[in-house]
């Protein structure tokens, strides 16, 4: 049975602040809404930013996968439902479903890690079931997995970490990585292709004044109706990625 309070449902009107150049809610805007509803749900359940900090831990997003078959239009009413699954060691799974006018248009699975505030290393907490009130009556049919890069990639963009990129933990907010990815894609690609799947793995923290190089296989792709585009970001002069991502696209009909 579903636990009382295990699901949070929240409505959003898509306005001019979160639409893209196609007058639709885009990937960057949607991930911002998912982050917002997750934060609100955490606060209601007692593991939001301040309450978690008092308990000596904080959350970092490590994996995310989004599937979407229709992007909301300007002025659409979007409903997002979210819940957590039973804790797996130091990892927590949060899932989402996205609706427009009561029609499901997408869903998302995320994996979070609990880190100690002092050591910034993984931390286990006591009695997690009492804190997280996980949903046990339903689950999505997939989870966020490891993204494996198979193609050679070229350097396509560089980014400097700015103050506005940071979150309350003083590292780069997870949504900003997606903004870097989107800013690495040529404008005409944005206009011709629509994203229907997005996966990202967060592999390292980045901080103020870090310099990030963005690599992709996008320049090697041959003309097609759909693509799998890979991205990775590395701190300059380092080989270990701080993120790896994959976008699956279809052409606009």
C-alpha positions in Angstrom: 0.0 0.0 0.0 1.1 3.6 -0.7 2.4 5.4 2.4 0.6 8.6 3.4 2.6 11.6 2.2 4.9 9.5 0.0 3.7 11.2 -3.2 3.9 15.0 -3.8 1.9 16.5 -6.7 2.5 20.0 -7.9 1.2 22.1 -10.8 3.1 24.6 -12.9 2.0 27.0 -15.5 4.6 27.2 -18.3 5.5 30.9 -18.7 7.9 33.1 -20.6 10.6 32.4 -18.0 10.9 28.7 -18.7 10.1 28.3 -22.4 12.8 27.9 -25.1 13.1 29.3 -28.6 10.4 27.0 -29.9 7.9 28.4 -27.3 7.9 25.1 -25.4 9.1 24.0 -22.1 12.6 22.7 -22.9 15.0 20.3 -21.2 16.7 22.9 -19.0 13.4 24.3 -17.8 11.9 20.9 -17.1 14.8 19.8 -15.0 14.5 23.0 -13.0 10.9 22.1 -12.2 11.9 18.5 -11.2 14.5 20.0 -8.9 12.0 22.3 -7.4 9.4 19.6 -6.7 12.0 17.3 -5.3 13.2 20.0 -2.9 9.7 20.7 -1.7 8.9 17.1 -1.2 12.1 16.6 0.8 11.2 19.6 3.0 7.7 18.1 3.7 9.2 14.7 4.6 11.9 16.2 6.9 15.0 15.7 4.8 15.2 19.0 3.0 18.4 21.1 2.9 18.4 22.6 6.4 17.0 19.5 8.2 19.5 17.2 6.5 22.3 19.6 7.4 21.3 19.4 11.0 21.6 15.6 10.8 25.1 15.9 9.3 24.4 15.0 5.6 23.5 16.5 2.3 22.3 15.1 -1.1 24.0 15.0 -4.4 22.4 13.8 -7.7 24.6 11.1 -9.3 22.4 9.7 -12.1 19.3 10.9 -14.0 17.3 9.6 -16.9 14.3 11.4 -18.5 11.9 10.1 -21.1 9.4 12.4 -22.8 7.1 12.1 -25.8 5.6 15.6 -25.9 7.1 18.9 -24.7 4.6 21.3 -23.0 3.7 24.5 -24.8 3.7 28.0 -23.5 0.8 28.5 -21.0 0.2 24.8 -20.6 -0.6 23.5 -17.1 2.0 20.9 -16.2 1.5 18.5 -13.2 4.5 16.7 -11.7 4.2 13.8 -9.3 7.2 12.6 -7.4 8.1 10.0 -4.8 11.1 8.1 -3.4 11.8 4.4 -3.5 13.2 2.4 -0.6 16.8 3.4 0.2 19.5 1.3 -1.2 22.5 1.6 1.1 23.8 5.2 0.6 21.7 5.7 -2.6 18.1 7.0 -2.8 15.9 6.6 -5.8 13.5 9.4 -6.7 11.0 9.0 -9.5 8.7 11.4 -11.3 5.8 11.4 -13.7 4.9 14.5 -15.8 1.4 15.3 -17.1 -0.3 17.9 -19.2 -4.1 18.1 -18.9 -4.1 14.7 -17.0 -2.3 13.0 -19.9 1.1 11.5 -19.1 3.8 12.9 -21.3 7.0 11.8 -19.6 8.7 10.4 -16.6 12.1 10.5 -14.9 14.3 8.3 -12.6 17.1 9.8 -10.5 19.7 8.3 -8.1 21.0 10.4 -5.2 23.9 9.8 -2.8 24.0 10.8 0.8 27.3 12.6 1.7 28.7 13.6 5.1 28.7 17.4 5.6 32.2 17.3 7.1 34.1 14.7 5.1 32.0 14.9 1.8 32.2 11.1 1.7 29.2 8.7 1.5 27.3 8.3 4.7 24.7 5.8 6.0 21.8 7.1 8.1 19.7 5.2 10.7 16.1 4.2 10.3 15.8 5.5 6.6 12.3 4.0 6.1 10.9 6.3 8.8 12.5 9.3 7.3 11.9 8.8 3.6 8.4 7.3 3.6 9.1 5.5 0.3 6.5 4.5 -2.1 6.1 0.7 -2.5 2.9 0.2 -4.5 4.3 1.4 -7.9 7.6 2.1 -9.7 8.7 3.1 -13.2 9.9 0.3 -15.5 13.5 1.7 -15.7 16.2 3.4 -13.7 19.0 5.7 -14.4 22.0 3.6 -15.4 25.7 4.1 -16.3 26.2 6.0 -19.5 28.8 4.4 -21.7 30.6 6.4 -24.4 31.5 4.5 -27.5 32.4 7.2 -30.0 35.4 9.4 -30.3 34.5 13.0 -29.2 35.8 16.4 -30.1 36.3 19.5 -27.9 33.4 21.8 -28.8 33.1 24.3 -26.0 34.7 25.6 -22.8 33.0 27.0 -19.7 34.2 28.9 -16.6 32.3 28.1 -13.4 30.7 31.4 -12.2 29.0 32.3 -8.9 25.6 32.0 -10.5 26.4 28.3 -11.3 26.7 27.3 -7.6 24.1 25.9 -5.3 23.7 25.9 -1.5 26.5 23.3 -1.2 28.9 25.7 -3.0 29.4 23.3 -6.0 27.9 23.6 -9.4 24.1 22.9 -9.4 23.2 19.8 -11.4 20.9 21.6 -13.8 23.8 23.8 -14.8 25.6 20.8 -16.3 22.6 20.3 -18.6 22.7 24.0 -19.6 26.4 23.5 -20.6 25.4 20.6 -22.7 22.5 22.5 -24.4 24.8 25.4 -25.0 27.3 23.1 -26.7 24.7 22.1 -29.4 24.5 24.2 -32.6 21.5 26.4 -32.8 20.2 24.8 -36.1 20.3 21.4 -34.4 18.0 22.7 -31.6 15.6 23.9 -34.3 15.5 20.6 -36.3 15.6 17.9 -33.6 13.5 17.3 -30.5 14.8 15.5 -27.4 12.9 12.5 -26.3 15.4 10.9 -23.9 18.1 12.4 -21.7 20.6 10.6 -19.5 23.4 12.0 -17.4 25.9 10.7 -14.8 27.5 13.2 -12.4 31.0 11.9 -11.7 32.7 14.7 -9.8 32.0 18.1 -8.1 33.0 21.3 -9.8 33.6 24.6 -8.0 34.0 28.3 -8.5 36.6 29.3 -11.1 37.0 25.7 -12.4 37.4 25.6 -16.2 35.3 22.9 -17.9 35.9 21.5 -21.4 32.9 20.0 -23.1 33.4 17.2 -25.6 30.8 15.6 -28.0 30.4 13.3 -31.0 27.9 15.7 -32.5 30.2 16.9 -35.2 30.8 13.3 -36.4 27.2 12.4 -36.9 25.8 11.8 -40.4 22.4 13.3 -41.5 19.6 11.2 -40.0 16.1 11.4 -38.6 17.3 10.6 -35.1 20.5 10.7 -33.2 22.2 9.5 -30.0 24.5 12.4 -29.1 27.1 11.9 -26.4 28.7 14.5 -24.2 31.3 14.6 -21.5 32.8 17.4 -19.4 36.3 17.5 -17.9 38.2 20.0 -15.9 40.9 21.5 -18.1 44.1 19.4 -18.1 42.3 16.5 -16.5 41.1 13.3 -18.2 38.5 12.0 -15.6 35.1 13.4 -16.6 32.9 15.3 -14.1 29.8 14.4 -16.2 28.9 12.1 -19.0 25.5 12.4 -20.8 23.5 11.0 -23.7 20.7 12.7 -25.6 18.4 10.8 -28.0 16.6 12.9 -30.6 14.0 12.7 -33.3 13.4 15.2 -36.1 10.5 17.6 -35.9 7.6 16.3 -38.1 
